[in-house]
Amino acid sequence: MRRFASFREFYPFYLSEHANRTSRRLHFLGSCGVLGLLAAAIATRDGAWLFAALACGYGFAWIGHFFFEKNRPATFRHPFYSFAGDWVMFADILRGRVRL
């Protein structure tokens, strides 16, 4: 397992694991779904939406990895950096730094 000294060092690796455009799109859709489900959890004060948010985010991402990237999600090896990478990539897509 490759070790990273910092998130700055990890992020280029993370992007290389998301080279497939369909996979990136699925990640983006999953992240949008997470935000919507978090809003539902807050609006309804119902924690069950949080489980739906987890399933949505990881479900879309893992479909992207298993069926399009054909690789193992970084979540299994680097859970904290991978979680941060999802949201940095999401922001980079919105800023136009990563192509959707």
Beta strands, then each sheet from edge to edge (+ up, - down):
end
